[in-house]
Amino acid sequence: MFLTALLYGSLSWATDAMSGAVEQQPLNMPAVVMFLLFVAATLGITYWAAKRMRSTSDYYAAGGGITGFQNGLAIAGDYMSAASFLGISGLVYLSGYDGLIYSIGFLIGWPLILFLVAERLRNLGRYTFADVVSYRLEQLPIRTLSAFGTLAVVALYLIAQMVGAGKLIQLLFGLPYHYAVVMVGVLMVMYVMFGGMLATTWVQIIKAVLLLLGASFMAFMVLQYVDFDLNLLFQQAVAVHPKGLDIMAPGGLVSDPISAISLGVALIFGTAGLPHILMRFFTVSNAKQARRSVFFATGFIGYFYILTFVIGFGAIVLVSTNPEFLEINGLLMGGNNMAAIHLSKAVGGDFFLGFISAVAFATILAVVSGLTLAGASAISHDLYASVIKNGNSTAKQEIRVSKIATVILGSVAIYLGILFEEQNIAFMVGLAFAIAASANFPTLILSMYWKGLTTRGAFIGGFAGLLTAVVLVIVGPIVWVDILGNEEALFPYKYPALFSVSIAFLTIWVFSITDRSKRAENERKQFEYQFIRSQTGIGAHEATEH
């Protein structure tokens, strides 16, 4: 994966985890047993996948043999993180209707991917989105930029997922934090290093099915409790919630229009710029299957967010009124983001609690596996094979570098997960989305749709977006005030995407239209051939023959 490397769910989840709400709990035996069964099954899949991995295409893209339906499930599994499951349901439990608004926000980016990105991405690329951006531009600067953007998103998302994994498993399984982080790191390295994209895909598919089944059962039990009457559910929630009728009104979580727009920009463009999501479109055989992937993924993800909305309101009714799940001061045990976990016990007992706990852990494994593979691919395919070796490396060399990169990324993720245990890492997920929206998305979309894009414009504009997003987060309220302890932020908004994305597009445009070099002229001329390839999946000379 943060995902995989979702924004607000991850923010609130990580904030609760860092607030000290997570304490050592007794060992949850049903959860441990189900978790061990999941690990055994996925390691078996990894062994099966390793025996079928014979080329770089098998390693990076599962040989292009994944169907649209399977890939849609895998994308959903990659995107529906534990932060999403626990964070969104916890957000609904805390604020009511606002949680649905955030869920919708997470969905808006998918039509953009369906109609503007999926088909052209599949026709132009091989293994990473850098293949597309550099199709008619100079390889070295563009792949370097893309690799930096990918690694920045992956690193930030991985830290958040690793810290969250440690805290979550500490709460659910009763395991020490360091053991949980090391366990997640070792497993994700094994999945990626030995099984490549094929193993990662099936881990994500299994996790998506388990999560959808578990969430569906929880929502069904909640609806059964109110005789499938949503009005009755809302009435009971309003009657017991401290905010009363206010939980049915929107607008309580975003204080001003600028913040709302900026958050929307991060969610929409960030989703379309996440490297571990974009990489999944190269696992299918053609553009038609890529479109089908987005169609199914959107359906699964949309259905899942509807379930989290019902689960959140169900937790208000069934959990907040049950002293078993409350501390002495009346607050929810483990923080608001444990609402779904407590609801699982309320509707299904200890066995179902164990199932949901194991699914939450499986969710983390699926997301971090996708993130690690995306990061390793950026190092091996974009930097080593295309930049350092200038396209002259062998498949064996490239896969070896990718495996070494996987081990290094896994080790770094474990180290940073332990290092950041007591730190507020909430801002990292927001920064990951901002970087994806500011550095990756502008260069990707313009490379496919704008004839005037040049290497100079893409390189300078991409780095301008990346650096602007980083700087604005640092001087914003989350880091400058909450972490560094200053009285007032230099940049007043939590979400920088509106500004950093605007700067990225503007800079790309300015430095492209002012580029009069011979190289820029050739790059503009090459757009016609790229357009033919993006529409048909075949090169210009092949189109002429047809």
C-alpha positions in Angstrom: 0.0 0.0 0.0 -1.9 4.1 2.9 -3.7 3.2 1.4 -2.5 1.7 0.7 -1.2 4.0 1.4 -7.8 7.3 3.1 -7.4 10.8 4.3 -9.7 11.8 7.1 -10.2 8.2 8.3 -6.5 7.8 8.5 -6.0 11.1 10.2 -8.5 10.4 12.9 -7.4 6.8 13.3 -3.7 7.7 13.7 -4.6 10.6 16.0 -6.5 8.4 18.3 -3.7 5.8 18.2 -1.2 8.4 19.1 -3.3 10.0 21.8 -2.5 7.1 24.2 -6.0 5.6 24.0 -4.5 2.3 22.9 -3.5 0.1 25.8 -2.3 -3.5 26.2 -5.3 -5.9 26.1 -5.7 -9.6 26.9 -5.0 -12.0 24.1 -8.0 -12.4 21.8 -7.8 -16.1 20.9 -10.5 -16.2 18.1 -8.7 -13.2 16.4 -5.3 -14.9 16.7 -6.6 -18.2 15.3 -8.3 -16.5 12.4 -5.3 -14.3 11.8 -3.0 -17.4 11.7 -5.4 -19.1 9.2 -5.3 -16.0 7.0 -1.5 -15.8 7.2 -1.2 -19.6 6.3 -3.5 -19.2 3.4 -1.7 -16.1 2.0 1.7 -17.7 2.4 0.4 -20.7 0.5 -0.7 -18.3 -2.3 2.7 -16.6 -2.2 4.4 -20.1 -2.7 2.0 -20.8 -5.6 2.7 -17.4 -7.2 6.5 -17.8 -6.8 6.4 -21.0 -8.9 4.6 -19.1 -11.7 6.9 -16.0 -11.8 9.1 -16.3 -14.8 9.5 -12.7 -16.1 9.4 -9.0 -15.2 5.8 -8.9 -16.5 4.9 -11.7 -14.0 6.6 -9.9 -11.2 5.3 -6.4 -11.8 1.9 -7.0 -13.5 1.0 -10.6 -12.8 1.6 -11.3 -16.5 -1.4 -9.2 -17.4 -3.6 -12.2 -16.7 -5.9 -10.7 -14.0 -9.5 -10.3 -15.2 -11.4 -7.0 -14.8 -13.6 -8.4 -12.0 -10.6 -9.8 -10.1 -8.7 -6.5 -10.5 -11.6 -4.5 -9.4 -11.8 -6.6 -6.2 -8.0 -6.2 -5.7 -8.2 -2.4 -6.2 -11.0 -2.3 -3.7 -8.9 -4.4 -1.3 -5.9 -2.0 -1.8 -8.0 1.1 -1.3 -10.2 0.0 1.6 -7.6 0.3 4.3 -8.1 -0.3 8.0 -8.0 3.4 8.4 -11.0 3.6 6.1 -12.9 0.8 7.8 -12.2 2.0 11.4 -11.8 5.7 10.7 -15.0 6.3 8.7 -17.2 4.2 10.9 -15.6 6.0 13.9 -16.2 9.4 12.2 -19.9 8.5 11.7 -20.0 7.4 15.4 -18.6 10.7 16.5 -20.2 13.2 14.1 -23.0 11.4 12.3 -23.9 12.6 8.8 -20.5 14.2 8.1 -19.0 10.7 7.9 -21.2 10.0 4.8 -19.9 13.2 3.2 -16.3 12.1 3.6 -17.2 8.7 2.2 -18.6 10.3 -0.9 -15.5 12.4 -1.1 -13.4 9.3 -1.3 -15.5 8.0 -4.2 -15.4 11.1 -6.4 -11.9 10.3 -7.7 -13.0 7.0 -9.3 -15.2 8.4 -12.1 -12.2 10.6 -13.0 -10.0 7.5 -13.2 -12.7 5.6 -15.2 -13.3 8.2 -17.9 -9.9 10.0 -18.1 -7.1 7.7 -16.9 -7.8 4.0 -17.0 -7.9 3.3 -20.8 -5.0 5.5 -21.8 -2.9 4.4 -18.8 -3.3 0.8 -19.8 -2.5 1.4 -23.5 0.6 3.5 -22.9 2.2 1.9 -19.9 3.8 -1.4 -18.9 4.5 -1.6 -15.2 4.4 1.9 -13.6 2.7 5.2 -14.3 6.2 6.7 -15.1 6.0 4.6 -18.3 3.1 6.8 -19.4 4.5 10.2 -18.3 7.8 9.5 -20.0 6.3 8.0 -23.2 7.3 11.0 -25.4 9.4 12.9 -22.8 13.0 12.5 -21.8 13.5 9.4 -19.7 16.0 10.4 -17.1 14.4 13.6 -15.6 10.8 12.3 -15.9 11.4 8.9 -14.4 13.5 10.5 -11.6 10.6 12.8 -10.8 8.1 10.0 -10.9 10.3 7.8 -8.7 10.6 10.6 -6.2 6.9 11.2 -6.2 6.2 7.5 -5.8 8.7 6.9 -3.0 7.5 10.0 -1.1 3.9 8.8 -1.2 4.8 5.2 -0.4 7.1 6.1 2.5 4.6 8.5 4.1 1.7 6.0 3.6 3.8 3.1 4.9 4.8 4.9 8.1 1.1 5.7 8.9 0.1 2.1 8.1 2.9 0.5 10.2 2.2 2.7 13.2 -1.5 2.1 12.9 -0.8 -1.7 12.6 1.2 -1.8 15.7 -1.4 0.1 17.7 -4.3 -1.8 16.3 -2.8 -5.2 16.9 -1.7 -4.1 20.4 -5.3 -3.4 21.1 -7.0 -6.3 19.3 -4.5 -9.2 19.8 -2.7 -8.2 23.0 0.7 -8.4 21.3 3.5 -5.9 22.1 3.7 -3.0 19.6 7.2 -3.8 18.4 6.3 -7.4 17.7 3.3 -6.3 15.7 5.3 -3.9 13.5 8.0 -6.5 12.8 5.3 -9.1 12.0 3.6 -6.8 9.5 7.0 -5.9 7.9 8.2 -9.4 7.5 5.0 -10.7 6.0 4.7 -7.8 3.5 8.3 -8.4 2.4 7.6 -12.1 1.9 4.5 -11.5 -0.2 6.2 -9.0 -2.5 9.6 -10.5 -2.7 8.6 -14.1 -3.5 5.1 -13.7 -5.0 5.3 -10.3 -6.7 2.1 -8.8 -8.1 0.3 -12.1 -8.4 0.6 -12.9 -4.7 -0.2 -9.3 -3.8 -3.3 -9.3 -6.0 -4.7 -12.4 -4.4 -3.9 -11.2 -0.9 -5.9 -8.1 -1.7 -8.8 -10.0 -3.3 -9.1 -12.3 -0.2 -9.0 -9.4 2.1 -11.6 -7.4 0.1 -14.0 -10.4 0.2 -13.5 -10.9 3.9 -14.0 -7.3 4.7 -17.1 -6.9 2.5 -18.6 -10.0 4.0 -17.9 -8.9 7.6 -19.1 -5.4 7.0 -22.2 -6.7 5.3 -23.1 -9.0 8.2 -22.6 -6.1 10.7 -24.8 -3.8 8.7 -27.4 -6.5 8.3 -27.6 -7.1 12.0 -27.9 -3.4 12.7 -30.7 -3.1 10.2 -32.4 -6.2 11.6 -32.3 -4.6 15.1 -34.4 -1.7 13.8 -36.6 -3.9 11.6 -34.8 -2.6 8.5 -36.2 0.9 9.1 -33.5 3.5 8.5 -35.7 6.3 10.0 -36.0 4.3 13.2 -32.2 3.9 13.3 -31.6 7.6 12.8 -34.2 8.4 15.4 -32.7 6.2 18.0 -29.2 7.5 17.2 -30.4 11.1 17.6 -32.0 10.2 20.9 -28.8 8.8 22.5 -26.0 10.8 20.9 -24.7 13.8 22.9 -25.0 16.1 19.9 -28.6 15.1 19.4 -30.2 16.3 16.1 -26.9 17.9 15.0 -25.5 14.6 13.9 -28.0 14.7 11.0 -26.6 18.0 9.7 -23.5 18.4 7.6 -20.6 20.8 7.9 -19.3 20.2 11.4 -15.9 18.9 10.4 -14.6 21.4 7.8 -14.7 25.0 9.2 -14.4 27.0 6.0 -14.9 26.7 2.2 -11.2 26.9 1.3 -10.5 23.9 3.6 -13.5 22.0 2.1 -12.3 22.6 -1.5 -8.7 21.8 -0.7 -9.7 18.5 1.0 -11.8 17.7 -2.1 -8.9 18.4 -4.4 -6.7 16.1 -2.3 -9.2 13.3 -2.4 -10.1 13.5 -6.1 -6.7 14.1 -7.6 -4.8 12.3 -4.9 -6.7 9.1 -5.6 -5.9 9.4 -9.3 -2.2 9.9 -8.5 -1.6 7.1 -6.0 1.1 4.9 -7.5 0.0 1.6 -5.9 -3.5 2.1 -7.3 -2.3 3.1 -10.8 0.0 0.2 -11.0 -2.9 -2.2 -10.8 -4.2 -1.2 -14.2 -1.2 -3.0 -15.8 -2.3 -6.3 -14.4 -5.1 -6.7 -16.9 -4.9 -7.7 -20.6 -6.3 -4.6 -22.3 -8.0 -1.2 -21.9 -11.5 -2.8 -21.8 -10.5 -4.8 -18.8 -9.0 -1.7 -17.2 -12.3 0.1 -17.5 -14.1 -3.0 -16.1 -11.6 -2.9 -13.2 -12.6 0.7 -12.3 -16.3 -0.1 -12.7 -16.2 -3.0 -10.3 -13.8 -1.3 -7.9 -16.1 1.8 -7.7 -19.1 -0.5 -7.0 -17.4 -2.4 -4.3 -15.9 0.7 -2.7 -19.2 2.6 -2.9 -21.1 -0.4 -1.3 -18.4 -0.6 1.4 -18.8 3.1 2.4 -22.6 2.7 2.6 -22.0 -0.1 5.0 -19.6 2.0 7.1 -22.4 4.6 7.4 -24.9 2.0 8.7 -22.2 0.6 11.0 -21.4 4.0 12.4 -25.0 4.7 13.3 -25.4 1.2 14.5 -22.5 1.8 16.9 -24.2 4.9 18.2 -27.3 2.9 19.1 -25.8 -0.4 20.2 -22.3 0.5 21.5 -22.6 3.9 23.1 -25.5 2.7 25.3 -23.7 -0.5 26.5 -21.5 0.0 29.6 -19.4 -3.0 28.5 -17.8 -0.9 25.8 -17.4 2.3 27.8 -14.7 3.6 30.1 -15.6 5.1 33.6 -15.8 8.6 32.1 -18.3 7.4 29.5 -15.9 7.5 26.5 -15.5 4.6 24.1 -12.8 2.1 25.1 -9.9 2.4 22.7 -11.2 5.7 21.2 -13.9 6.5 18.7 -12.2 4.5 15.9 -12.8 1.3 17.8 -16.6 1.7 17.2 -16.8 -0.9 14.5 -14.7 -3.4 16.5 -17.0 -3.1 19.5 -20.1 -3.3 17.3 -18.8 -6.6 15.9 -18.9 -8.0 19.4 -22.3 -6.5 20.1 -23.9 -8.1 17.1 -21.9 -11.4 16.8 -20.2 -12.1 20.1 -16.5 -13.0 20.7 -16.3 -15.2 17.6 -17.3 -12.4 15.2 -15.1 -10.0 17.1 -12.2 -12.3 16.4 -13.2 -12.4 12.7 -13.4 -8.6 12.3 -10.1 -8.2 14.3 -8.3 -10.6 11.9 -9.9 -8.9 8.9 -8.6 -5.5 10.2 -5.1 -7.0 10.3 -5.5 -8.6 6.9 -6.5 -5.2 5.6 -3.2 -3.7 6.8 -1.2 -6.5 5.2 -3.0 -6.0 1.8 -2.4 -2.3 1.8 1.3 -2.3 2.8 2.0 -5.1 0.3 0.7 -2.9 -2.5 2.6 0.1 -1.3 5.8 -1.9 -1.0 5.5 -3.3 -4.5 4.9 0.2 -5.9 8.0 1.5 -4.1 10.2 -1.4 -5.2 9.0 -1.0 -8.8 9.9 2.7 -8.8 13.4 1.8 -7.7 14.0 -1.2 -10.0 12.0 -0.3 -13.1 12.1 3.5 -13.2 15.5 4.3 -11.6 17.7 1.2 -12.1 16.5 -0.3 -15.4 15.4 2.9 -17.2 17.7 5.6 -15.8 20.9 3.9 -14.5 21.0 1.1 -17.1 19.3 3.2 -19.8 17.0 0.3 -20.7 19.9 -2.2 -21.1 19.3 -4.3 -18.0 18.1 -7.9 -18.1 14.9 -9.2 -16.6 16.8 -11.2 -14.0 18.8 -8.1 -13.0 15.7 -5.9 -12.7 13.8 -8.5 -10.6 16.9 -8.9 -8.3 17.1 -5.2 -7.7 13.3 -5.1 -7.0 13.7 -7.8 -4.4 16.6 -6.0 -2.8 14.5 -2.8 -2.8 11.6 -4.7 -1.2 13.8 -5.9 1.7 15.2 -2.4 2.2 11.8 -0.8 2.1 10.5 -3.4 4.5 13.4 -2.8 6.9 12.9 1.0 6.7 9.2 0.7 7.2 9.8 -1.4 10.4 12.4 1.0 11.7 10.2 4.1 11.1 7.2 2.3 12.5 9.0 1.7 15.7 10.7 5.2 15.6 7.3 7.0 15.2 5.5 4.9 17.8 4.9 7.9 20.2 4.8 10.6 17.5 1.7 12.2 15.9 2.0 10.9 12.4 -1.5 11.9 11.3 -0.2 14.6 8.9 1.8 12.0 6.9 -1.3 10.5 5.3 -2.6 14.0 4.4 0.8 14.8 2.9 0.9 11.5 1.0 -2.5 12.4 -0.7 -1.3 16.0 -1.3 1.9 14.8 -3.0 0.1 12.3 -5.1 -2.3 15.1 -6.2 0.4 17.7 -6.7 3.4 15.8 -8.1 2.0 12.7 -9.8 -1.5 13.6 -11.1 -0.7 16.8 -13.0 2.2 15.3 -14.9 0.2 12.1 -15.6 -3.0 13.8 -16.9 -1.2 16.4 -18.9 1.2 13.9 -20.5 -1.9 12.0 -21.8 -4.1 15.0 -22.9 -1.9 18.1 -23.6 0.2 18.3 -26.7 2.2 21.2 -25.4 3.7 19.4 -22.4 7.5 19.3 -22.4 10.2 17.6 -20.3 11.2 20.9 -18.8 7.7 21.8 -17.8 6.8 18.4 -16.4 10.1 18.2 -14.4 10.0 21.7 -12.9 6.2 21.7 -12.4 6.2 18.3 -10.8 8.9 19.1 -8.3 7.2 22.5 -7.6 4.0 20.7 -6.7 5.8 18.2 -4.5 7.9 20.8 -2.6 4.9 23.1 -2.2 2.8 20.4 -0.7 5.6 19.4 1.7 6.3 23.0 2.8 2.7 24.0 3.3 2.0 21.0 5.5 5.1 21.8 7.6 4.1 25.4 8.1 0.4 24.5 8.5 -1.6 23.9 11.7 -0.9 20.1 12.0 2.9 20.3 12.1 3.7 23.9 12.9 1.2 24.1 15.8 0.3 20.6 17.0 3.7 19.0 16.6 6.2 21.8 16.8 4.3 23.7 19.4 4.1 27.2 17.8 1.2 29.4 18.7 0.0 30.2 15.2 0.5 28.5 11.8 2.3 30.3 9.0 -0.2 28.7 6.6 -3.7 28.6 8.0 -5.2 25.6 6.3 -4.7 21.9 7.1 -5.0 20.7 3.6 -2.6 22.3 1.0 -3.8 20.5 -2.1 -5.8 23.4 -3.6 -2.6 25.5 -3.6 0.0 22.9 -4.4 -2.0 21.4 -7.2 -2.7 24.9 -8.7 1.0 25.7 -8.5 2.0 22.4 -10.1 -0.4 22.9 -13.1 0.6 26.6 -13.5 4.3 25.9 -13.4 4.0 23.0 -15.8 2.1 25.2 -18.2 4.5 28.2 -18.0 7.7 26.2 -18.4 6.2 24.2 -21.2 4.9 27.0 -23.4 8.1 29.0 -22.9 10.3 26.0 -23.9 11.5 26.7 -27.5 14.2 24.0 -27.6 14.5 21.5 -30.4 13.8 18.7 -27.9 10.5 20.4 -26.9 9.4 20.7 -30.6 10.0 17.0 -31.1 8.1 16.1 -28.0 5.1 18.1 -29.2 5.3 16.4 -32.6 5.3 13.0 -30.8 2.0 13.6 -29.2 0.1 12.4 -32.3 1.8 9.0 -32.2 1.1 8.8 -28.4 -2.5 9.7 -29.0 -2.9 6.9 -31.5 -1.3 4.5 -29.0 -3.5 5.7 -26.1 -6.7 5.1 -28.1 -5.9 1.9 -29.8 -3.1 0.2 -27.8 -0.9 -0.1 -30.9 1.9 2.1 -32.2 1.6 4.6 -35.0 3.4 2.4 -37.5 1.1 -0.5 -36.6 -2.0 1.7 -37.0 -0.7 2.8 -40.5 -0.4 -0.9 -41.5 -4.0 -1.6 -40.3 
